[in-house]
């Protein structure tokens, strides 16, 4: 399955929500408010955030340093962060992973 590109934010958002539900199965994706931090919407602790970052890495092949975890704190932040990491013409490949 090809990962969504940054050029398709709706597809990217849907994939992020699917990963979120894998990590936190009690979350109703329809009820997630994009601008609000996950921890303020439901029980989402630091271990959940770590597992979410790991799931994103597995799905998109993007290395996420711990210092960037705060960029994964809400749907809007996560979509924007991944949008900068995914190349619009090369879905699923991070900018750092491209050959120079």
Secondary structure, DSSP 8 states (H G I E B T S, - for coil): -----TT-HHHHHHHHHHHHHHH-TT--GGG--TTS-HHHHS---HHHHHHHHHHHHHHH-----GGGGGGGSSHHHHHHHHHHHEETTEEEEEGGGS--
